[in-house]
Every structure is written in C-alpha cells, then in structure tokens.
Amino acid sequence: MINDLEKIENPKLLSPLVLAYMGDAVYEMLVRERIIKKANMAVKKLHSITVTYVCANAQAKAVDIIYDMLSEEEIEIFKRGRNAHSNTVPKNVNPTIYRRATGFEALLGYLYFKADNKRISELFEVIWTSFEEK
C-alpha cells in the first residue's frame, strides 16, 4: 500500500466518520489496483467496473464475507462506524446498508491508521476472492 505511512498513535480516538473517510479511499485504491492488474482498458470502463465493487451494497456484502474473521477490536471499530450518525444518506441506498458500508470503511481506515497493511491485505484478499467467485 503506502510504504511511508506514519502510524497514528491511537486511531481509536479518531471520529468513526473520519476513519470511514480514509477507509473508503483505501478500499477504492485496492479495487482500482486489482482491476487495472486484470486488464488495461479505457478509463471509463475502469470506473464503471470499480463502482460495482466500491458502492455501499458491495461494501455491505464485504462485511458479511469477513465478519467471522474479525477480532473483537475490529468488530468494535466496525460497530462504531456503523452506528455513527452521518448527516447524509444517499437516496438510492437503504440506510441500513449504508451504515454497514460506513462501518466497513471505518474498519479499513482504522487499520490504515494503525499501519496494519498486512491485515488490510488479508481481509481484502478474502473479499476479492469471494467477489470473483460470484
């Protein structure tokens, strides 16, 4: 991922929505990288494929895939993100799904700020493999 990341001393002190903000970027970067590795294609097509993996519905499914793998600490972070009150929920997304996606993003943001790239990669591989099988 990003090699020179300086670990934040206690990422648990960050707002769950801040964690989700960063986690969304981390997840999208991983998806984009994986799609580009599969095939070199027009940017419009890359974007179209990426959106299918990065949308709230897909992120909520990703949580279902990895939930049993999560530690108690990771579940706590997921729940903090899921229960965080955002001022906006997109009209085209079920609020429950959107909150689960936010929890997933918060988890990735937390792991990112912990500089735990190994764990991010481990979880992402399980998610990606599951999505590819379907």
N, CA, C and O of each residue as an XYZ file, in Angstrom:
536
protein
N       0.843     -1.175      0.000
C       0.000      0.000      0.000
C       0.888      1.238      0.000
O       1.667      1.419     -0.936
N       0.803      2.071      0.983
C       1.667      3.234      1.055
C       2.758      2.922      2.066
O       2.492      2.748      3.255
N       3.982      2.854      1.578
C       5.086      2.358      2.395
C       5.522      3.293      3.506
O       5.936      2.829      4.569
N       5.441      4.582      3.292
C       5.979      5.527      4.255
C       4.935      6.066      5.224
O       5.141      7.112      5.839
N       3.828      5.368      5.362
C       2.780      5.822      6.264
C       3.295      5.852      7.695
O       3.858      4.875      8.188
N       3.094      6.979      8.347
C       3.451      7.076      9.751
C       2.231      6.716     10.574
O       1.174      7.336     10.452
N       2.388      5.726     11.395
C       1.289      5.227     12.224
C       0.774      6.332     13.147
O       1.555      7.069     13.748
N      -0.542      6.433     13.247
C      -1.162      7.358     14.205
C      -1.190      6.641     15.548
O      -1.603      5.485     15.641
N      -0.751      7.332     16.574
C      -0.568      6.694     17.881
C      -1.798      5.947     18.374
O      -1.690      4.791     18.783
N      -2.955      6.578     18.344
C      -4.163      5.893     18.787
C      -5.325      6.214     17.842
O      -6.089      7.148     18.089
N      -5.457      5.439     16.762
C      -6.521      5.735     15.797
C      -7.929      5.569     16.366
O      -8.891      6.046     15.763
N      -8.070      4.904     17.512
C      -9.388      4.771     18.141
C      -9.942      6.127     18.576
O     -11.149      6.280     18.763
N      -9.061      7.100     18.735
C      -9.500      8.423     19.159
C     -10.072      9.243     18.004
O     -10.687     10.286     18.226
N      -9.874      8.778     16.781
C     -10.434      9.487     15.626
C     -11.927      9.211     15.523
O     -12.408      8.148     15.915
N     -12.634     10.172     14.998
C     -14.064     10.004     14.756
C     -14.283      8.818     13.817
O     -13.504      8.625     12.883
N     -15.332      8.019     14.047
C     -15.600      6.904     13.139
C     -15.868      7.370     11.710
O     -15.597      6.635     10.760
N     -16.398      8.581     11.549
C     -16.626      9.085     10.195
C     -15.317      9.508      9.527
O     -15.197      9.433      8.305
N     -14.344      9.948     10.311
C     -13.015     10.235      9.763
C     -12.357      8.920      9.337
O     -11.743      8.841      8.273
N     -12.490      7.896     10.174
C     -11.957      6.582      9.806
C     -12.606      6.081      8.517
O     -11.930      5.544      7.640
N     -13.925      6.261      8.410
C     -14.647      5.817      7.208
C     -14.204      6.601      5.977
O     -14.084      6.040      4.888
N     -13.965      7.872      6.149
C     -13.498      8.716      5.043
C     -12.201      8.166      4.465
O     -12.052      8.046      3.248
N     -11.270      7.836      5.343
C      -9.998      7.289      4.871
C     -10.178      5.861      4.365
O      -9.590      5.482      3.352
N     -10.978      5.079      5.058
C     -11.189      3.690      4.659
C     -11.801      3.567      3.282
O     -11.483      2.640      2.537
N     -12.677      4.492      2.938
C     -13.270      4.500      1.602
C     -12.184      4.664      0.549
O     -12.197      3.980     -0.474
N     -11.247      5.567      0.797
C     -10.148      5.802     -0.143
C      -9.238      4.576     -0.237
O      -8.800      4.206     -1.326
N      -8.959      3.958      0.888
C      -8.110      2.762      0.912
C      -8.751      1.649      0.094
O      -8.100      1.033     -0.750
N     -10.025      1.399      0.349
C     -10.721      0.323     -0.354
C     -10.790      0.597     -1.862
O     -10.555     -0.297     -2.675
N     -11.114      1.834     -2.220
C     -11.199      2.157     -3.657
C      -9.841      1.993     -4.331
O      -9.764      1.520     -5.464
N      -8.773      2.381     -3.644
C      -7.442      2.214     -4.225
C      -7.118      0.739     -4.451
O      -6.567      0.374     -5.490
N      -7.456     -0.101     -3.488
C      -7.200     -1.533     -3.634
C      -8.000     -2.120     -4.798
O      -7.479     -2.920     -5.576
N      -9.249     -1.723     -4.911
C     -10.096     -2.220     -6.002
C      -9.557     -1.740     -7.341
O      -9.448     -2.527     -8.281
N      -9.221     -0.467     -7.439
C      -8.700      0.071     -8.697
C      -7.423     -0.659     -9.111
O      -7.254     -1.032    -10.272
N      -6.544     -0.852     -8.160
C      -5.289     -1.550     -8.453
C      -5.558     -2.951     -8.988
O      -4.942     -3.379     -9.964
N      -6.468     -3.655     -8.352
C      -6.774     -5.024     -8.758
C      -7.393     -5.068    -10.152
O      -7.063     -5.944    -10.952
N      -8.279     -4.134    -10.443
C      -8.929     -4.096    -11.751
C      -7.912     -3.756    -12.844
O      -7.926     -4.349    -13.922
N      -7.044     -2.809    -12.555
C      -6.026     -2.440    -13.541
C      -5.082     -3.603    -13.807
O      -4.664     -3.803    -14.948
N      -4.743     -4.361    -12.797
C      -3.871     -5.526    -12.978
C      -4.520     -6.588    -13.852
O      -3.833     -7.318    -14.566
N      -5.844     -6.673    -13.794
C      -6.559     -7.661    -14.608
C      -6.526     -7.313    -16.087
O      -6.358     -8.197    -16.926
N      -6.686     -6.031    -16.418
C      -6.743     -5.653    -17.819
C      -6.512     -4.158    -17.991
O      -6.965     -3.347    -17.182
N      -5.814     -3.816    -19.037
C      -5.617     -2.425    -19.409
C      -6.783     -2.040    -20.308
O      -6.957     -2.612    -21.384
N      -7.573     -1.085    -19.874
C      -8.750     -0.707    -20.654
C      -9.015      0.785    -20.490
O      -8.336      1.468    -19.723
N      -9.995      1.273    -21.209
C     -10.350      2.688    -21.144
C     -10.750      3.080    -19.720
O     -11.325      2.282    -18.979
N     -10.437      4.307    -19.360
C     -10.720      4.801    -18.008
C     -12.210      4.732    -17.698
O     -12.592      4.397    -16.577
N     -13.048      5.041    -18.668
C     -14.498      4.969    -18.443
C     -14.919      3.561    -18.039
O     -15.749      3.391    -17.146
N     -14.357      2.565    -18.685
C     -14.662      1.166    -18.364
C     -14.093      0.803    -16.985
O     -14.750      0.114    -16.204
N     -12.879      1.262    -16.691
C     -12.283      1.021    -15.366
C     -13.187      1.588    -14.270
O     -13.444      0.933    -13.260
N     -13.656      2.798    -14.484
C     -14.525      3.441    -13.494
C     -15.831      2.658    -13.318
O     -16.293      2.442    -12.198
N     -16.403      2.249    -14.421
C     -17.660      1.505    -14.385
C     -17.521      0.212    -13.579
O     -18.396     -0.130    -12.784
N     -16.439     -0.485    -13.786
C     -16.201     -1.738    -13.047
C     -15.937     -1.433    -11.571
O     -16.454     -2.116    -10.687
N     -15.135     -0.411    -11.316
C     -14.786     -0.046     -9.932
C     -16.032      0.255     -9.111
O     -16.144     -0.179     -7.965
N     -16.958      0.992     -9.690
C     -18.170      1.392     -8.972
C     -18.961      0.170     -8.489
O     -19.606      0.237     -7.443
N     -18.922     -0.925     -9.219
C     -19.671     -2.112     -8.793
C     -19.099     -2.723     -7.522
O     -19.813     -3.399     -6.782
N     -17.817     -2.489     -7.264
C     -17.167     -3.031     -6.067
C     -17.134     -2.039     -4.902
O     -17.057     -2.439     -3.740
N     -17.193     -0.758     -5.218
C     -16.994      0.265     -4.194
C     -18.307      0.851     -3.684
O     -18.291      1.626     -2.727
N     -19.406      0.517     -4.273
C     -20.706      1.043     -3.828
C     -21.087      0.484     -2.448
O     -20.518     -0.508     -1.994
N     -22.031      1.117     -1.808
C     -22.462      0.721     -0.464
C     -22.943     -0.730     -0.422
O     -22.646     -1.453      0.528
N     -23.678     -1.156     -1.437
C     -24.169     -2.541     -1.446
C     -23.022     -3.545     -1.424
O     -23.056     -4.521     -0.675
N     -22.009     -3.301     -2.248
C     -20.865     -4.211     -2.300
C     -20.068     -4.172     -0.999
O     -19.585     -5.204     -0.532
N     -19.931     -2.986     -0.417
C     -19.190     -2.878      0.837
C     -19.934     -3.572      1.978
O     -19.308     -4.182      2.845
N     -21.246     -3.483      1.981
C     -22.029     -4.198      2.998
C     -21.861     -5.706      2.823
O     -21.770     -6.437      3.810
N     -21.819     -6.173      1.586
C     -21.567     -7.600      1.330
C     -20.165     -7.993      1.782
O     -19.955     -9.092      2.296
N     -19.209     -7.089      1.587
C     -17.834     -7.358      2.008
C     -17.773     -7.618      3.513
O     -17.035     -8.489      3.973
N     -18.554     -6.857      4.268
C     -18.600     -7.065      5.724
C     -19.099     -8.476      6.030
O     -18.538     -9.164      6.883
N     -20.145     -8.901      5.342
C     -20.676    -10.242      5.566
C     -19.615    -11.305      5.299
O     -19.542    -12.310      6.007
N     -18.799    -11.082      4.281
C     -17.770    -12.048      3.899
C     -16.707    -12.195      4.984
O     -16.266    -13.307      5.273
N     -16.295    -11.085      5.581
C     -15.162    -11.121      6.515
C     -15.552    -11.092      7.986
O     -14.686    -11.253      8.846
N     -16.810    -10.896      8.297
C     -17.223    -10.645      9.690
C     -16.700    -11.708     10.662
O     -16.230    -11.375     11.750
N     -16.779    -12.965     10.277
C     -16.332    -14.043     11.178
C     -14.822    -14.051     11.385
O     -14.325    -14.705     12.302
N     -14.099    -13.339     10.552
C     -12.636    -13.263     10.667
C     -12.186    -12.137     11.588
O     -11.020    -12.083     11.980
N     -13.090    -11.249     11.932
C     -12.711    -10.040     12.659
C     -12.462    -10.315     14.136
O     -13.138    -11.132     14.760
N     -11.484     -9.616     14.670
C     -11.204     -9.683     16.105
C     -12.254     -8.863     16.844
O     -13.026     -8.129     16.227
N     -12.278     -8.991     18.160
C     -13.216     -8.192     18.958
C     -12.966     -6.698     18.759
O     -13.910     -5.914     18.662
N     -11.717     -6.316     18.699
C     -11.355     -4.914     18.489
C     -11.863     -4.425     17.128
O     -12.403     -3.323     17.024
N     -11.691     -5.239     16.093
C     -12.140     -4.866     14.755
C     -13.669     -4.768     14.685
O     -14.207     -3.881     14.022
N     -14.354     -5.670     15.359
C     -15.818     -5.611     15.407
C     -16.262     -4.336     16.117
O     -17.229     -3.696     15.702
N     -15.569     -3.974     17.168
C     -15.894     -2.738     17.894
C     -15.758     -1.525     16.967
O     -16.612     -0.639     16.976
N     -14.699     -1.486     16.176
C     -14.491     -0.369     15.248
C     -15.575     -0.381     14.171
O     -16.130      0.667     13.838
N     -15.878     -1.552     13.631
C     -16.948     -1.672     12.630
C     -18.257     -1.126     13.202
O     -18.948     -0.352     12.540
N     -18.594     -1.521     14.412
C     -19.852     -1.080     15.032
C     -19.862      0.423     15.286
O     -20.896      1.071     15.125
N     -18.724      0.981     15.681
C     -18.650      2.438     15.865
C     -18.941      3.153     14.555
O     -19.675      4.141     14.524
N     -18.364      2.648     13.479
C     -18.608      3.247     12.162
C     -20.039      3.057     11.714
O     -20.661      3.977     11.182
N     -20.557      1.872     11.929
C     -21.943      1.566     11.535
C     -22.932      2.449     12.281
O     -23.937      2.877     11.714
N     -22.652      2.722     13.545
C     -23.581      3.476     14.381
C     -23.352      4.983     14.351
O     -24.102      5.738     14.969
N     -22.321      5.421     13.636
C     -22.044      6.857     13.550
C     -23.162      7.545     12.777
O     -23.682      7.006     11.800
N     -23.514      8.712     13.218
C     -24.616      9.436     12.576
C     -24.074     10.401     11.537
O     -23.492     11.436     11.862
N     -24.277     10.041     10.300
C     -23.901     10.904      9.187
C     -25.088     11.809      8.863
O     -26.243     11.409      9.008
N     -24.797     13.001      8.433
C     -25.882     13.937      8.096
C     -26.557     13.591      6.781
O     -27.662     14.060      6.504
N     -25.906     12.782      5.979
C     -26.480     12.456      4.678
C     -26.455     10.955      4.429
O     -25.495     10.267      4.776
N     -27.509     10.470      3.832
C     -27.587      9.094      3.347
C     -28.114      9.203      1.922
O     -29.169      9.797      1.699
N     -27.397      8.641      0.959
C     -27.870      8.731     -0.428
C     -29.290      8.192     -0.570
O     -29.663      7.217      0.083
N     -30.070      8.832     -1.424
C     -31.470      8.453     -1.611
C     -31.637      7.056     -2.198
O     -32.630      6.379     -1.934
N     -30.661      6.630     -2.994
C     -30.794      5.349     -3.679
C     -30.260      4.162     -2.880
O     -30.163      3.056     -3.412
N     -29.914      4.375     -1.617
C     -29.345      3.310     -0.797
C     -30.161      3.129      0.477
O     -30.519      4.104      1.138
N     -30.447      1.897      0.812
C     -31.104      1.563      2.071
C     -30.216      2.057      3.223
O     -29.021      1.763      3.232
N     -30.763      2.792      4.185
C     -29.951      3.327      5.283
C     -29.181      2.259      6.064
O     -28.059      2.510      6.503
N     -29.764      1.083      6.242
C     -29.065      0.004      6.959
C     -27.832     -0.435      6.185
O     -26.763     -0.633      6.762
N     -27.986     -0.584      4.891
C     -26.848     -0.978      4.046
C     -25.782      0.110      4.069
O     -24.590     -0.183      4.160
N     -26.211      1.352      3.987
C     -25.273      2.467      4.004
C     -24.480      2.494      5.315
O     -23.275      2.744      5.307
N     -25.140      2.243      6.413
C     -24.456      2.237      7.715
C     -23.469      1.076      7.810
O     -22.374      1.235      8.352
N     -23.849     -0.087      7.288
C     -22.916     -1.230      7.289
C     -21.686     -0.912      6.438
O     -20.563     -1.252      6.810
N     -21.901     -0.264      5.303
C     -20.787      0.135      4.445
C     -19.880      1.130      5.163
O     -18.656      1.059      5.055
N     -20.489      2.054      5.893
C     -19.711      3.029      6.658
C     -18.889      2.327      7.733
O     -17.743      2.705      7.976
N     -19.456      1.315      8.377
C     -18.711      0.535      9.361
C     -17.523     -0.179      8.734
O     -16.439     -0.225      9.315
N     -17.732     -0.736      7.547
C     -16.652     -1.400      6.816
C     -15.540     -0.399      6.490
O     -14.359     -0.691      6.682
N     -15.918      0.766      6.003
C     -14.929      1.791      5.680
C     -14.179      2.236      6.931
O     -12.967      2.448      6.886
N     -14.891      2.379      8.045
C     -14.243      2.773      9.302
C     -13.208      1.738      9.716
O     -12.124      2.091     10.181
N     -13.536      0.471      9.549
C     -12.585     -0.588      9.880
C     -11.327     -0.460      9.037
O     -10.219     -0.531      9.569
N     -11.477     -0.274      7.735
C     -10.301     -0.140      6.868
C      -9.505      1.111      7.210
O      -8.274      1.085      7.190
N     -10.189      2.202      7.523
C      -9.494      3.420      7.927
C      -8.711      3.213      9.210
O      -7.578      3.677      9.336
N      -9.312      2.519     10.154
C      -8.640      2.211     11.418
C      -7.373      1.395     11.171
O      -6.306      1.712     11.698
N      -7.500      0.348     10.371
C      -6.334     -0.493     10.069
C      -5.262      0.292      9.326
O      -4.067      0.091      9.542
N      -5.698      1.179      8.459
C      -4.760      2.028      7.727
C      -3.975      2.911      8.687
O      -2.749      2.985      8.606
N      -4.677      3.581      9.595
C      -4.000      4.469     10.527
C      -3.171      3.712     11.560
O      -2.265      4.285     12.166
N      -3.470      2.443     11.764
C      -2.620      1.591     12.600
C      -1.393      1.119     11.825
O      -0.490      0.499     12.387
N      -1.376      1.419     10.534
C      -0.314      0.979      9.622
C      -0.277     -0.546      9.545
O       0.793     -1.146      9.436
N      -1.449     -1.162      9.604
C      -1.547     -2.619      9.548
C      -1.914     -3.065      8.121
O      -2.980     -3.631      7.877
N      -0.999     -2.789      7.207
C      -1.226     -3.137      5.808
C      -1.378     -4.641      5.602
O      -2.088     -5.081      4.697
N      -0.720     -5.415      6.432
C      -0.833     -6.873      6.315
C      -2.279     -7.321      6.553
O      -2.804     -8.162      5.823
N      -2.910     -6.755      7.571
C      -4.300     -7.127      7.877
C      -5.250     -6.621      6.795
O      -6.187     -7.321      6.412
N      -5.012     -5.420      6.310
C      -5.836     -4.899      5.218
C      -5.745     -5.833      4.020
O      -6.763     -6.189      3.427
N      -4.542     -6.226      3.667
C      -4.347     -7.122      2.518
C      -5.024     -8.470      2.731
O      -5.631     -9.027      1.816
N      -4.911     -8.979      3.942
C      -5.528    -10.270      4.266
C      -7.053    -10.211      4.085
O      -7.644    -11.077      3.441
N      -7.667     -9.196      4.653
C      -9.124     -9.056      4.536
C      -9.534     -8.801      3.089
O     -10.512     -9.370      2.605
N      -8.780     -7.942      2.401
C      -9.126     -7.624      1.017
C      -9.028     -8.861      0.124
O      -9.871     -9.051     -0.753
N      -8.036     -9.685      0.328
C      -7.893    -10.902     -0.487
C      -9.105    -11.815     -0.331
O      -9.586    -12.383     -1.312
N      -9.590    -11.956      0.876
C     -10.771    -12.792      1.126
C     -11.988    -12.183      0.424
O     -12.764    -12.899     -0.210
N     -12.149    -10.887      0.535
C     -13.276    -10.208     -0.104
C     -13.183    -10.352     -1.616
O     -14.151    -10.740     -2.271
N     -12.022    -10.038     -2.164
C     -11.851    -10.062     -3.619
C     -12.077    -11.469     -4.178
O     -12.735    -11.635     -5.205
N     -11.539    -12.462     -3.507
C     -11.707    -13.845     -3.948
C     -13.179    -14.215     -3.951
O     -13.665    -14.844     -4.892
N     -13.888    -13.829     -2.905
C     -15.320    -14.128     -2.834
C     -16.095    -13.436     -3.958
O     -16.956    -14.042     -4.596
N     -15.776    -12.159     -4.192
C     -16.457    -11.432     -5.278
C     -16.150    -12.046     -6.632
O     -17.040    -12.154     -7.476
N     -14.921    -12.444     -6.851
C     -14.537    -13.022     -8.131
C     -15.191    -14.371     -8.383
O     -15.462    -14.733     -9.528
N     -15.444    -15.116     -7.308
C     -16.110    -16.418     -7.457
C     -17.557    -16.261     -7.885
O     -18.141    -17.171     -8.473
N     -18.142    -15.094     -7.587
C     -19.540    -14.850     -7.926
C     -19.553    -14.143     -9.228
O     -20.622    -13.818     -9.744
